[in-house]
Every structure is written in structure tokens, then in C-alpha cells.
Amino acid sequence: MKRTVYTNHSAALDRDMDVIVYGESGRPVIVFPTQDSPATNWEEFGMVENLADFIDEGKVQLFCTDTADSDSWTDNGDDLDVRAANQEKFFSYVTDELVPFVSKTAGSKGLPVVAGASLGATHAAVAQLRRPDLFVGAIALSGVYNAEYFTAGGMNSTWYDNSPVHFMGGMSVDHPYVEQLGKRSIVFCSGQGAWEDGLDSMRTLDGEFARLGIKAWFDYWGFDVTHDWPWWKQQIRYFLPFVLDEADENDPLTKNTKRATTRKTAAKKTTAAKKAPAKTAAAKTVTTAKKAPAAAAKKTTTAAKTTAAKKTTAAKAATAKKTAPAAKTATAKKATATKTATKTAATETATAAKKATATKATAAKTTKATATKKAATTKAATAKKATTAAKKAAK
């Protein structure tokens, strides 16, 4: 890949700042190194090589800058106000000097994406959230988004402006940045393993985005994911395609370019049509002749469709005709069977009733005969007792 080193004097910082450019075209990506590191940071830790395919295929062009962290975020013994002022100078360098340089130098036009890991992610977040008009997207990996982490709780208005959890927490839902940020591709990612000190501030920022209704991607990786380069390499490759796609959709510069290209193409077609020679009578005849077979084919197709429809209708009618008698016969058979079953049941019921009546009558006769026989027996016994008694009296 092409690698070019630029050294520019910063008026805001009053010092020389290196910017290393990797690649020749693609979406410009401004890279902020980790704390106190130079522009070579991503190259030295293999992040540039990790993105070599994106760079070589012209998808991205990296602009890796120096930082001035040792004068601001790093506790160097200076007064908090001095450190805050130095950070604000660096922010001015980014917005007023680096962005115009990128715009002038980049092989492809369009708003840049900002990216970084650790304190580089903090810089990326501050840049994107404070100036959504300058940046179309951000990838912030394992950053700390509360300035108090670096100031031991100290705060002033300048630190407030460089502390995302504070200035986003103080933003109203009707602030004009809310709509702009909603049209940007913003990713915050952190592991939950060792040294991920910014996790709490990321969750706080997540809540503020939700309150404001701003679309952003807050992604929390596992408890085995630590604050280190091997994970950042995986994360940047995972998120970069999504951010690039959304950047293409949301970038007002590329949108305007596409509209202009479309209008220009339409204008060329209109001009060509006006300049085209008028067709002669012979040409019109030929055109009509060419169209005729198509019309005939259309007519034939329509006739074929109509015939097929008629055949289908006839087939349906025939099927219905065949089906109707069969259905009628089945219904008749069912009715006859039902009638026969009803008649049989009635006959069986009547027979059972007759049998029951006969049995009852027989039982009644038997009971009557038994009673008569019993009465006769009783009468004979009584008569016998009377005769015996009479004989005893005669003696």
C-alpha cells in the first residue's frame, strides 16, 4: 500500500504535527492513536496491516495523526485549567487544520470517519459528538467518556466541553445536533474484561443517547474481552463495513454528488434525443413492420389464453356434472340407510315391548294360580281340622 508522511505546523498547538496517510482512495478515516502515542501508533501495533485489504481495495484511506495528550489528558502536574486549555487547542487543530488537510489530500471526496482505541476513542467521540457537521461516522473502541477519570474529579467549562457524558447529559432533545447525530454512523464498543475502565461511562452515554432518541450502536463484548490490541483488531474489522455502508448513505457530500451525476446523465440523454434525426416514412414503415409480429404474437397469445380458459371451464363443468349424480346417489343411499336403521330400531323397540308385556302377563297368571292354589290348600286344611274336632267331640 502507499504510505505518505506529512509534517505540518499547527497554528493552534504551535508545534509540528505528523500525519501518515495509508492508501490512495476510499472513505477518509482520521485515526487518533492511544494515549501519548505518535502517528505511527496503529502501524507499530499491526492495526494498519490488519486493515490492509480495506486499504488496498480502495475502501478506506487512513489519516493517522500525532496527539498532544501529554499536555492535557495525562496528569503531568500542570494546573487543571491549563491542561483543559491544551486539550481545547488540540480540538481546534483537529477541526480547523486536520479536517481541511484531509479534505484537500484525500483521494476520494466525502466527510471523514473518526476512529480510535482507548484514549483515541475518547478523541473520536469528542470530535464526532461536538461537530457532527464535519464527520459522518465514528468507531470508538474501549474509550473513557468522562473527563473526571483524568482530572481526579476536577471539572470546569472546558473540561465539560470535552467530556461526552457531561455535554450529552446536558443536551436538550430539541438541540439541532440531535437530528444531525441521528444521521451519523456511530459505534461505541467495549469489552467487559480486564482494564476496561471506561465501561461505566459508556453505559452512561448509552443512556443519554436513548434519552435523546439518537440512533447509535453501543456494543458490549464478553467478560474475556480485555483492553488490548488483539481485541481492537477484531472489533475494527467487524464494525468498519457497517460504518462505511451507512456513511455512503448519510454523507451529504456524496449524496449531492450522486444527485448532480443523475441530473447530468438525464440532461445528456435529453440532449441526445433532441439531436437525433427525425425518422423518415420508410423508417416508420420498417418500425411498424417490426412491431407487427409482436402484435400478432400478442393476439395469438391472447387467443391461446382464451381457448385454454374455455377448455378449463368446460373441464370444470364436466367434472361438476359427473360429480353431481354421484353426490346425489351417495346422498340417497345415505338417506335410505338412515331410514332403514330407524325402521329397524323401531321394530326392535316394539318387539322388546311385546316381549316385556307377555312376560308381565305370564308372571301375573303365575302369581294368580299360585294364590288360588294356596287358598284351596288353606281351605282343605281348615276343613280337615274341623272334621277332626267334630270326631273328638262325638267321643
C-alpha positions as CSV (number, residue, x, y, z in Angstrom):
1,M,0.0,0.0,0.0
2,K,1.0,3.6,-0.5
3,R,2.4,5.3,2.6
4,T,3.0,9.0,2.8
5,V,4.2,11.1,5.7
6,Y,3.2,14.7,6.0
7,T,4.6,17.1,8.6
8,N,2.5,20.3,9.1
9,H,3.0,23.1,11.6
10,S,-0.1,23.6,13.8
11,A,-1.0,27.2,14.5
12,A,-3.4,26.1,17.3
13,L,-0.7,24.0,19.1
14,D,2.3,25.9,17.9
15,R,4.2,22.7,17.1
16,D,4.8,20.4,14.2
17,M,2.3,17.5,13.8
18,D,2.8,14.4,11.7
19,V,0.1,12.8,9.7
20,I,0.7,9.5,8.0
21,V,-1.6,8.6,5.1
22,Y,-2.1,5.0,4.1
23,G,-3.8,4.2,0.8
24,E,-4.8,6.4,-2.2
25,S,-8.6,6.4,-2.2
26,G,-11.7,5.4,-0.3
27,R,-13.6,6.8,2.6
28,P,-11.1,9.0,4.6
29,V,-10.7,7.8,8.2
30,I,-9.0,10.0,10.7
31,V,-7.2,7.8,13.3
32,F,-6.4,9.0,16.8
33,P,-3.6,6.9,18.5
34,T,-3.7,5.6,22.0
35,Q,-2.6,7.8,24.9
36,D,0.6,9.8,24.4
37,S,1.4,8.0,21.2
38,P,2.7,9.3,17.8
39,A,1.1,9.0,14.4
40,T,2.9,5.6,13.9
41,N,0.9,4.0,16.7
42,W,-1.5,2.0,14.5
43,E,1.3,0.9,12.2
44,E,3.5,-0.2,15.1
45,F,0.8,-2.4,16.7
46,G,-0.3,-4.0,13.4
47,M,-3.7,-2.2,13.0
48,V,-2.7,-0.8,9.6
49,E,-1.7,-4.3,8.4
50,N,-4.9,-5.6,9.9
51,L,-6.9,-3.3,7.5
52,A,-4.6,-3.8,4.5
53,D,-7.4,-5.3,2.4
54,F,-9.7,-2.4,3.0
55,I,-6.9,0.0,2.1
56,D,-5.6,-1.9,-1.0
57,E,-9.2,-2.3,-2.4
58,G,-9.7,1.5,-2.1
59,K,-12.4,1.2,0.6
60,V,-10.7,3.4,3.1
61,Q,-7.8,5.8,3.3
62,L,-6.3,6.2,6.8
63,F,-5.0,9.5,8.1
64,C,-3.1,8.8,11.4
65,T,-2.2,11.9,13.4
66,D,0.0,12.8,16.3
67,T,-1.6,13.7,19.6
68,A,-0.8,16.2,22.3
69,D,-2.1,14.1,25.3
70,S,1.0,14.7,27.4
71,D,-0.1,18.3,27.7
72,S,-3.7,17.7,28.5
73,W,-5.2,14.3,29.4
74,T,-2.1,12.9,31.0
75,D,-1.5,14.0,34.6
76,N,1.7,16.0,34.1
77,G,1.5,18.2,37.2
78,D,0.1,21.2,35.3
79,D,-2.9,23.1,36.6
80,L,-6.3,21.6,35.5
81,D,-7.3,24.8,33.7
82,V,-4.0,24.7,31.7
83,R,-4.5,21.1,30.8
84,A,-8.1,21.8,29.7
85,A,-7.0,24.7,27.6
86,N,-4.4,22.5,25.9
87,Q,-7.0,19.9,25.1
88,E,-9.2,22.6,23.5
89,K,-6.2,23.7,21.4
90,F,-5.9,20.1,20.2
91,F,-9.6,20.0,19.3
92,S,-9.1,23.2,17.3
93,Y,-6.2,21.6,15.5
94,V,-8.5,18.7,14.5
95,T,-11.5,20.7,13.4
96,D,-9.7,23.8,11.9
97,E,-6.5,22.3,10.5
98,L,-6.6,18.5,10.2
99,V,-10.1,18.2,8.6
100,P,-9.2,20.8,5.8
101,F,-5.9,18.9,5.2
102,V,-7.8,15.6,4.8
103,S,-10.4,17.2,2.5
104,K,-7.6,18.6,0.3
105,T,-5.4,15.5,0.4
106,A,-7.9,12.6,0.2
107,G,-8.2,10.6,-3.0
108,S,-11.9,10.4,-2.5
109,K,-14.3,13.2,-1.6
110,G,-16.7,12.8,1.4
111,L,-16.9,13.6,5.1
112,P,-14.3,11.6,7.1
113,V,-15.0,8.9,9.7
114,V,-13.1,9.2,13.0
115,A,-11.7,6.2,14.8
116,G,-9.6,5.3,17.8
117,A,-9.0,2.9,20.7
118,S,-8.5,3.7,24.4
119,L,-7.9,7.5,24.7
120,G,-8.0,7.6,20.9
121,A,-11.7,6.5,21.2
122,T,-12.2,9.5,23.6
123,H,-10.8,11.9,21.0
124,A,-13.0,10.3,18.3
125,A,-16.1,10.6,20.4
126,V,-15.4,14.2,21.3
127,A,-14.8,15.1,17.6
128,Q,-18.0,13.3,16.3
129,L,-20.3,14.5,19.1
130,R,-19.2,18.1,19.1
131,R,-19.0,18.5,15.4
132,P,-21.5,16.2,13.6
133,D,-21.3,18.6,10.6
134,L,-17.7,17.6,10.0
135,F,-17.7,13.9,10.5
136,V,-20.0,11.2,9.0
137,G,-19.3,8.4,11.5
138,A,-17.2,7.3,14.4
139,I,-15.8,4.0,15.7
140,A,-14.8,4.3,19.4
141,L,-13.2,1.2,21.0
142,S,-12.7,1.0,24.8
143,G,-12.7,4.7,25.4
144,V,-13.4,6.6,28.6
145,Y,-16.1,9.3,28.1
146,N,-16.0,11.0,31.4
147,A,-13.2,13.7,31.7
148,E,-13.3,13.3,35.5
149,Y,-11.4,10.0,35.1
150,F,-8.4,12.0,34.0
151,T,-8.8,15.0,36.3
152,A,-9.4,13.2,39.6
153,G,-12.9,14.6,39.7
154,G,-11.9,18.2,38.7
155,M,-14.2,20.0,36.3
156,N,-14.5,23.4,34.6
157,S,-16.4,24.6,31.5
158,T,-13.6,23.5,29.1
159,W,-13.4,20.0,30.5
160,Y,-17.2,19.9,30.4
161,D,-17.0,20.5,26.6
162,N,-14.5,17.6,26.3
163,S,-16.5,15.2,28.5
164,P,-19.1,13.3,26.4
165,V,-21.2,12.1,29.4
166,H,-21.4,15.7,30.6
167,F,-22.2,17.7,27.5
168,M,-24.5,14.9,26.1
169,G,-26.2,14.8,29.5
170,G,-26.8,18.5,29.3
171,M,-28.1,18.4,25.8
172,S,-31.9,19.0,25.3
173,V,-34.0,16.9,22.9
174,D,-34.6,19.9,20.7
175,H,-30.9,20.7,20.2
176,P,-30.1,20.9,16.5
177,Y,-27.2,18.3,17.0
178,V,-29.8,15.7,17.9
179,E,-31.1,15.5,14.4
180,Q,-27.6,15.6,12.9
181,L,-26.2,12.9,15.1
182,G,-29.2,10.7,14.2
183,K,-27.9,10.8,10.6
184,R,-24.4,9.6,11.5
185,S,-23.0,6.1,11.8
186,I,-21.7,6.0,15.4
187,V,-20.3,2.9,17.1
188,F,-19.2,2.5,20.8
189,C,-17.7,-0.8,21.7
190,S,-16.0,-2.1,24.9
191,G,-15.1,-5.5,26.3
192,Q,-16.1,-6.3,29.9
193,G,-12.8,-7.9,30.9
194,A,-9.5,-6.6,32.4
195,W,-8.6,-2.9,32.2
196,E,-11.8,-1.8,30.6
197,D,-12.1,1.3,32.8
198,G,-14.4,3.2,30.6
199,L,-17.3,0.7,30.7
200,D,-19.4,2.6,33.2
201,S,-19.0,5.9,31.3
202,M,-20.0,4.1,28.1
203,R,-23.2,2.8,29.8
204,T,-24.0,6.3,31.0
205,L,-23.5,7.6,27.5
206,D,-25.7,4.8,26.1
207,G,-28.5,6.1,28.4
208,E,-28.1,9.7,27.3
209,F,-28.4,8.6,23.6
210,A,-31.5,6.7,24.4
211,R,-33.0,9.7,26.3
212,L,-32.3,11.9,23.2
213,G,-33.6,9.3,20.8
214,I,-30.3,9.3,18.8
215,K,-29.5,6.1,16.9
216,A,-26.1,4.7,17.7
217,W,-24.6,1.3,18.2
218,F,-23.4,0.5,21.8
219,D,-21.9,-3.0,21.8
220,Y,-20.7,-4.7,24.9
221,W,-18.4,-7.7,24.3
222,G,-17.7,-10.6,26.7
223,F,-16.0,-10.7,30.1
224,D,-13.0,-12.3,28.5
225,V,-12.5,-9.3,26.2
226,T,-9.7,-7.1,27.5
227,H,-8.4,-3.6,26.9
228,D,-5.8,-4.6,24.3
229,W,-4.9,-4.6,20.6
230,P,-5.9,-8.2,19.7
231,W,-9.5,-7.4,20.5
232,W,-9.4,-3.9,18.9
233,K,-8.2,-5.6,15.7
234,Q,-11.2,-7.9,15.7
235,Q,-13.6,-5.1,16.6
236,I,-12.4,-2.6,13.9
237,R,-12.8,-5.3,11.2
238,Y,-16.3,-6.2,12.5
239,F,-17.7,-2.6,12.6
240,L,-15.9,-0.9,9.7
241,P,-18.1,-2.4,6.9
242,F,-21.3,-1.3,8.6
243,V,-20.0,2.2,9.2
244,L,-18.8,2.6,5.6
245,D,-22.2,1.5,4.2
246,E,-24.1,3.9,6.4
247,A,-21.6,6.7,5.7
248,D,-22.3,6.3,2.0
249,E,-26.0,6.6,2.6
250,N,-25.8,9.6,5.0
251,D,-22.9,11.7,3.7
252,P,-24.4,14.9,2.4
253,L,-21.4,15.5,0.1
254,T,-21.7,12.1,-1.7
255,K,-25.5,12.5,-1.8
256,N,-25.2,15.8,-3.6
257,T,-22.6,14.3,-5.9
258,K,-24.9,11.5,-6.8
259,R,-27.8,13.9,-7.4
260,A,-25.6,16.0,-9.7
261,T,-24.4,13.0,-11.6
262,T,-28.0,11.8,-12.1
263,R,-29.1,15.2,-13.3
264,K,-26.1,15.4,-15.6
265,T,-26.8,11.9,-17.1
266,A,-30.5,12.8,-17.6
267,A,-29.5,16.0,-19.3
268,K,-27.2,14.2,-21.7
269,K,-30.0,11.7,-22.6
270,T,-32.4,14.6,-23.3
271,T,-29.9,16.5,-25.5
272,A,-29.1,13.3,-27.4
273,A,-32.8,12.7,-28.0
274,K,-33.2,16.2,-29.3
275,K,-30.2,15.9,-31.7
276,A,-31.3,12.6,-33.1
277,P,-32.5,12.8,-36.8
278,A,-36.3,12.5,-37.5
279,K,-37.4,9.2,-38.8
280,T,-38.4,9.0,-42.5
281,A,-41.6,7.4,-43.8
282,A,-39.6,4.4,-44.8
283,A,-38.2,4.1,-41.3
284,K,-41.6,4.4,-39.8
285,T,-42.9,1.6,-42.1
286,V,-40.0,-0.7,-41.1
287,T,-40.7,0.0,-37.5
288,T,-44.4,-0.8,-38.0
289,A,-43.4,-4.0,-39.7
290,K,-41.1,-4.9,-36.9
291,K,-43.9,-4.3,-34.4
292,A,-46.5,-6.3,-36.4
293,P,-45.2,-9.8,-35.5
294,A,-45.1,-8.8,-31.9
295,A,-48.8,-7.6,-32.1
296,A,-49.7,-10.9,-33.9
297,A,-47.9,-12.9,-31.3
298,K,-49.7,-10.9,-28.6
299,K,-53.0,-11.6,-30.3
300,T,-52.1,-15.3,-30.7
301,T,-51.2,-15.5,-27.0
302,T,-54.4,-13.9,-26.0
303,A,-56.4,-16.3,-28.2
304,A,-54.5,-19.2,-26.7
305,K,-55.2,-18.0,-23.2
306,T,-58.9,-17.6,-24.1
307,T,-59.1,-21.1,-25.5
308,A,-57.3,-22.5,-22.6
309,A,-59.7,-20.7,-20.3
310,K,-62.7,-22.1,-22.2
311,K,-61.2,-25.6,-22.0
312,T,-60.6,-25.3,-18.3
313,T,-64.2,-24.1,-17.8
314,A,-65.6,-27.0,-19.8
315,A,-63.4,-29.4,-17.9
316,K,-64.7,-28.0,-14.7
317,A,-68.3,-28.2,-15.8
318,A,-67.8,-31.8,-17.0
319,T,-66.3,-32.7,-13.7
320,A,-69.1,-31.0,-11.8
321,K,-71.7,-32.9,-14.0
322,K,-70.0,-36.2,-13.2
323,T,-69.7,-35.3,-9.6
324,A,-73.3,-34.2,-9.1
325,P,-75.1,-37.6,-9.8
326,A,-72.5,-39.4,-7.7
327,A,-73.1,-37.0,-4.9
328,K,-76.9,-37.3,-5.4
329,T,-76.7,-41.1,-5.3
330,A,-74.5,-41.1,-2.3
331,T,-77.0,-38.8,-0.5
332,A,-79.9,-41.1,-1.5
333,K,-78.1,-44.1,-0.3
334,K,-77.3,-42.3,3.0
335,A,-80.9,-41.4,3.4
336,T,-82.1,-44.9,2.7
337,A,-79.6,-46.4,5.1
338,T,-80.8,-43.9,7.8
339,K,-84.4,-44.7,7.1
340,T,-83.7,-48.5,7.3
341,A,-81.8,-48.1,10.5
342,T,-84.6,-46.0,12.0
343,K,-87.2,-48.6,11.0
344,T,-85.1,-51.5,12.4
345,A,-84.7,-49.7,15.6
346,A,-88.4,-49.1,15.9
347,T,-89.2,-52.7,15.1
348,E,-86.7,-53.9,17.7
349,T,-88.2,-51.5,20.2
350,A,-91.8,-52.8,19.5
351,T,-90.7,-56.4,19.8
352,A,-89.0,-55.7,23.1
353,A,-92.1,-54.0,24.4
354,K,-94.3,-57.0,23.3
355,K,-91.9,-59.4,25.0
356,A,-92.0,-57.3,28.1
357,T,-95.8,-57.3,28.1
358,A,-96.0,-61.1,27.5
359,T,-93.6,-61.7,30.3
360,K,-95.6,-59.4,32.6
361,A,-98.8,-61.2,31.8
362,T,-97.3,-64.7,32.3
363,A,-95.9,-63.5,35.6
364,A,-99.4,-62.2,36.6
365,K,-101.1,-65.5,35.6
366,T,-98.5,-67.5,37.6
367,T,-99.0,-65.3,40.6
368,K,-102.8,-65.7,40.4
369,A,-102.6,-69.5,40.0
370,T,-100.3,-69.7,42.9
371,A,-102.6,-67.7,45.1
372,T,-105.7,-69.8,44.1
373,K,-103.8,-73.0,44.8
374,K,-102.7,-71.6,48.2
375,A,-106.3,-70.6,49.1
376,A,-107.5,-74.1,48.2
377,T,-104.8,-75.7,50.3
378,T,-105.7,-73.5,53.2
379,K,-109.5,-74.3,52.8
380,A,-108.8,-78.0,52.8
381,A,-106.6,-77.8,55.9
382,T,-109.3,-75.9,57.7
383,A,-112.0,-78.4,56.7
384,K,-109.8,-81.2,57.9
385,K,-109.2,-79.6,61.3
386,A,-113.0,-79.1,61.7
387,T,-113.7,-82.8,61.0
388,T,-111.1,-83.9,63.4
389,A,-112.5,-81.6,66.1
390,A,-116.1,-83.0,65.5
391,K,-114.9,-86.6,65.8
392,K,-113.3,-85.8,69.1
393,A,-116.4,-84.2,70.4
394,A,-118.6,-87.2,69.4
395,K,-116.5,-89.5,71.6
